[in-house]
Amino acid sequence: MPEALAGTSVDTSLRLRASWARCEHLEVPPDEVPPVFSGAVDVDPVFVESGRTVLADLRSTLAGEPVGVMLTDATGLVLQRFLDDAAMHRSLDRVHLAPGFSYAEAHAGTNGLALALADRAPSIVRGPEHYVESLREYTCAAAPVIDPRTGDIAGTVNLTTWSRSSSGLLLALATTAARSTSALMLARTGGTAALGPSRTTTGAAAAPRGQVYRVVPARAAGPADPCTSRLWRTAVEQVERALLAGRVVALAGEAGAGKTALVASARRRAELRGTLLAARTPGPEEVSSWMAAWTPVLHEDGACIVVSGTSALPAWAVDELAALLAAARRSDGSPQPFVLTEHDAPSLPEALAALVDVVVEVPPLRDRPDDVVPLAEHFARAYRHRDVAITPAAAQVLRAAAWPGGATQLRQVVQAASARTDVVDVRHLPADLASRTRRTLTRLEALERDEIVKALAVPGTTVAQAAERLGISRATVYRRISSYGIDVPRA
């Protein structure tokens, strides 16, 4: 490890040391970067074009400066490079920091763009902090570009210059360019972010980052778990068997599918006692305090920890978390049980995936229509502390909805509806629940769709009556029903 790390901040030093340790484990050549050329790749054109536009502007800002401005994909492959300085151009070519070559940590060791990808955070690596000796004449600053449609990393913006002349503004420039690229991607895709970074039109928002909470089993009269579909019960039984056998479980499923609720149901069936604690990963800057908030529970007998979203953790935090979980023991010396959840199993970081014994797929709510209405009634009862009725027409709309936000979205919809009435009907539900169109509607189209749904939702209303109320022809209403994919509720 270079002596230069002694002068860095504690957080930066920790990240760099963890990266160096990974490089040693991966047996990265310490003397020079091998030419790992990938050639043609399949990359999102919206990301590439947005990045090219932003980087071209940044290049003009840095005209005459010996700074290479680069765009990479999410694997560390260099896609584009803007550079005016001839000496820097030749130098970067010699170390293969050029389009078509990979600068992933496994190939090029500790460097700015690799660290930004590994830790999902803006990163700067100066001179001797590089793992590979041939890179120590450079300073590299990079920031991840977040795809606003998915919340995943699309790639990075990387700035590289001589270590002897590096500017303190380098990292700020990279971070600003990465954010500008993400914003331009959002604008070019219609200004609508997908579930995760934003909010759906039905009000389903991404769950807050960095949550830590205890799950208390329901003890009220009636079934503790309202879900009875075959798909759900099969998943519950799989987790129950794994927990009874003391095996580590990974749950794979969409956001809002009810992964923590499934663990609670499995533990209840297995009659397991003790704390069930759910911990959702925070942003990179809050990881240390997040871990400190819940890891003491690892020493409680009978406790079970559910850790969600570990693919968003910095690489150093993944290693530390894996070590903590692997070492956790009950008072009798047996392993402390824990569960990891992700949207899909391959997204689990390697160090954590190595601890997993069983992977269970959690079915999305849209594949379990029989669970929707019982679950909606359960959410309404919990919110109002008394039974709330759901009309047959509203139940039809709820069962037919796509629920991209899963049970989380259903809970938000039901709470908003039951706050206004003791009998939830179609008119109390978001209009777009009754729409199945796959295309993105303009704001005007969405408003028109909402008004048609509201008119049709009035009990006993025919299409002709809705058309008259809206002041348009019946034929127009039928065309809009077809165009917007509206499910006309049946009383």
Secondary structure as GFF3:
##gff-version 3
##sequence-region A 1 491
A	DSSP	three_ten_helix	3	7	.	.	.	ID=ss1
A	DSSP	alpha_helix	10	26	.	.	.	ID=ss2
A	DSSP	alpha_helix	45	61	.	.	.	ID=ss3
A	DSSP	beta_strand	68	73	.	.	.	ID=ss4
A	DSSP	beta_strand	78	82	.	.	.	ID=ss5
A	DSSP	alpha_helix	86	94	.	.	.	ID=ss6
A	DSSP	alpha_helix	105	108	.	.	.	ID=ss7
A	DSSP	alpha_helix	112	119	.	.	.	ID=ss8
A	DSSP	beta_strand	123	126	.	.	.	ID=ss9
A	DSSP	three_ten_helix	127	129	.	.	.	ID=ss10
A	DSSP	three_ten_helix	133	135	.	.	.	ID=ss11
A	DSSP	beta_strand	138	146	.	.	.	ID=ss12
A	DSSP	beta_strand	153	162	.	.	.	ID=ss13
A	DSSP	three_ten_helix	163	165	.	.	.	ID=ss14
A	DSSP	alpha_helix	170	188	.	.	.	ID=ss15
A	DSSP	beta_strand	212	214	.	.	.	ID=ss16
A	DSSP	alpha_helix	230	244	.	.	.	ID=ss17
A	DSSP	beta_strand	249	252	.	.	.	ID=ss18
A	DSSP	alpha_helix	259	269	.	.	.	ID=ss19
A	DSSP	beta_strand	276	280	.	.	.	ID=ss20
A	DSSP	three_ten_helix	284	286	.	.	.	ID=ss21
A	DSSP	alpha_helix	287	294	.	.	.	ID=ss22
A	DSSP	three_ten_helix	295	299	.	.	.	ID=ss23
A	DSSP	beta_strand	304	308	.	.	.	ID=ss24
A	DSSP	three_ten_helix	310	312	.	.	.	ID=ss25
A	DSSP	alpha_helix	315	327	.	.	.	ID=ss26
A	DSSP	beta_strand	338	342	.	.	.	ID=ss27
A	DSSP	three_ten_helix	345	347	.	.	.	ID=ss28
A	DSSP	alpha_helix	350	353	.	.	.	ID=ss29
A	DSSP	beta_strand	358	361	.	.	.	ID=ss30
A	DSSP	three_ten_helix	365	367	.	.	.	ID=ss31
A	DSSP	alpha_helix	369	384	.	.	.	ID=ss32
A	DSSP	beta_strand	389	390	.	.	.	ID=ss33
A	DSSP	alpha_helix	392	400	.	.	.	ID=ss34
A	DSSP	alpha_helix	406	418	.	.	.	ID=ss35
A	DSSP	beta_strand	423	424	.	.	.	ID=ss36
A	DSSP	three_ten_helix	426	428	.	.	.	ID=ss37
A	DSSP	three_ten_helix	431	434	.	.	.	ID=ss38
A	DSSP	alpha_helix	443	457	.	.	.	ID=ss39
A	DSSP	alpha_helix	463	470	.	.	.	ID=ss40
A	DSSP	alpha_helix	474	484	.	.	.	ID=ss41
###
